[in-house]
Amino acid sequence: MKGWSLPTAAAVVAATIFFSLSTMALPAASAIVEHTFVVNQMNMTHLCKETLVTVVNGQVPGPTIEVTEGDSVTIHVVNKSPHNITIHWHGVKQRRNCWNDGVPMVTQCPIQPDQNFTYRFSVAGQEGTLWWHAHVSCLRATLHGAIIIRPRLGASSYPFPKPDREIPFIIGDWWAMDLAAVARRMKQDNFFDYFPSASTINGKLGDLFNCSGVAEDGFVLDVEPGKTYLLRIINTALFSEYFLKIAGHKFTVVASDANYVRPYTTDLVVIAPGETIDALVVADAAPGKYYMVAMPNQAPLPDTQTPEPSTRGMMQYSSSSRPGNGAPVAPVMPDQHDVVQSFYFHSNLSSLRHPRHPLAPVPKRVDEHLFITLGLGIACRRGLNCDREDEKENILVATMNNISFLQPTAPLLAAHYYHVGANKDELQELPDKPPKVFNFTDPSLIPIGPKEKALERTYVATLARWFRYGSVVEMVFQSTSIMQGDSNPMHLHGHDMFVLAQGLGNFDAAKDRARYNLVDPPLKNTVVVPNLGWVAIRFVADNPGVWYMHCHFEFHLSMGMTAVFIVEDGPTVNTSLPAPPVDFPSCGRKDNLVPDEFYLQTQEITASRIDGV
């Protein structure tokens, strides 16, 4: 294995710099869109219980960032909470701007309590729906909001009928407990005793939930007959992929992850954590009230069954808003365990062919091939050997190619940029393939027992993979059945991925590569690896920096289903990572050291290893 050094936990500090908006009116030029995000805590009451939650500007969901393609965005984050905070701009490509990607101890030191930091980034070359969220374990459940990027030529330039109204539609979950405590217990106790209390639409629980017999408020969409509505659907949940239906109506899916897709009509949207789906809904039913139901799905037995609460809002016609117009119509939902519906939905996505939106060419040459298995394993909490039967000595972890990610104690991006560090601390290279080939999707491996025991041993390490600038990378993500049969929404920061093909069961290169869509595959920043299935993707490593690749289920992320992809500088200034912002947050040191002085001080990372398979 390759050894690579890490830095110490500190950074250069300076005062926060605030941009001022230009007073000149330049209607044809790009603008600077500026927000201040004050992160603090407040009490919210749901289900007859008051819960202390961490929020931005006193609201859940947080503020929507509305911009036009080509604009620059400036977000002043003022941390008045007791937690270390970073904000990730999910799906924003951050071209040569990895410093602003917002991943703690990967791209930056977190913003500490009573400290500020200003994020600055561009949305050039992107249109559609993205989102922002805290990249701090579990806090994204209440720290999140939409990013809407409209075309520079206006809504009339959409490659679909211009909607009469656009609505952010944010699916989430509500936890009637302290999320920071959930995060701590998740890492200590393997999480499986802690679950959300409710699901939400735009922060509202809906009338499936009540407090002492009084129904919770639900999201209501008032519509007018014959008009068209663009729903910008975002799944911010920590835990679940969702089925979404509106009784009596159909969706026309037109975009996903801020990339246009060939429109197709369906009565069911399936959306995993991290994904966005743009869908048109025409108010073409008889005037009345129609439930909008978001229902989590989950893997069938023998997988562990967990509480999965649905929620619902209301779509009501303006002519039927008066009381006494009859009960709302409810949609017929799929079976909660019919996870193949997710496979069918995502298989229908393909990129749009349109004169104003030329297809991105799929690179034909491939420089690197990776086959990455996703699953669970058992590692020792400390030391090299431990008793498998002693739960106090073992920890359940999530893995990529049978290695679980160890959170670094210092920012990796600065170490990469300054080429410094001591040789005590090592990054481990993500292998091309798993250490052992077996029937990856054998359902008999799901129950904990003697059969999976031989495959469950693993270890933890800070897992990384290096790519030359401009390399074309092909990856096959293969889900495995070791102790679970979940799907996995895999999110790559800083890049979009061509989704070439997906399938159920084990990937077979001999026959499955012949099925690759090399003409119009969808471009995604979050790809759903099906339950006990696989996805093949391809991307160009042309954005220098250190980029997170991880599962967007919070428990899988916290348990280590993560790696960092390090893209080296290209041959020119315009293909290289620039210096960090002068106001970059520190990791807690009071003194202001220059980078070389600072990074020559190192701190050992202890990675517990055990004998692997």
KAPEHU-V103877 format. One line per field, one symbol per residue. ss: DSSP state (~ for helix, > for strand, _ for the rest). psi: psi as a letter, one per 20 degrees, with the letter a starting at -180 (. if undefined). Layout:
BEGIN
ss: ???
psi: ???
END
This chain:
BEGIN
ss: __>>>>_________________________>>>>>>>>>>>>>>>__>>>>>>>>__>_____>>>>___>>>>>>>>_____>_>>>>_______~~~___>___>__>____>>>>>>>_____>>>>>>>____~~~__>>>>>>>____~~~_______>>>>>>>>>>____~~~~~~~~~~~________>>>>__>_____>>__>>____>>>>____>>>>>>>>______>>>>>____>>>>>>__>>>>>>>>__>>>____>>>>>>>______>>>>>>>>______________>>>>>>>~~~________>__________~~~~~~~~__>>__>__>__________>>>>>>>>>>>>>_____________>>>>>>>__>>>______~~~~~~~___>>>>>>>>_____________~~~____~~~~~~~>_>>>_>>>>>___>>>>>>>>>________>>>>>____>>>>>>>>____~~~~~~~_____>_>>_>>>>___>>>>>>>>>___>>>>>>>__~~~~~~__>>>>>>_____~~~___________________~~~~~______________
psi: qppqqqrrnrrpqrqpppqqqqipomhirqroppqpoooaqqpqpqkkppppqprpkkqpraqpoprqpirqpooooonjrjqpqqppnoiphlpkkhhjhlopjgirqrorpkrqqopprqkpjqqbparqqplpphiihinrrqoooqqhjrhijqkrppqhqpopnopaqpolrohhhggghghhjjhjjpqqhrqqoliphrjiqrolipqqqrppoprppiqppopnppojqhhqqqppqppjqqqopiqplkpqqppqpqjpppprphqqppppppmjrqpappqopopqrqqrqjqppqpnprrqapopqhikiqqjjrqqpqqoqrphjmiihgggghhipqqpoqhimqppppphpphpppooqparrpqqhqahqrohiohhiqpprqqplkpppppqjqphghgggilrrqjhpqqpppqhrriqpanhkohiigppahgihiiiparqqopqpppqpiqppppopoqrjojrkqroopppqiqqppohrqrqbppohhhhhiipojglqqpqiopooqplarpprprpmkopaoppprqjphhhghijmqrpooorqairhijqprqqqhkqqrkiqhqnqqggggiiprpppoopqrpr.
END
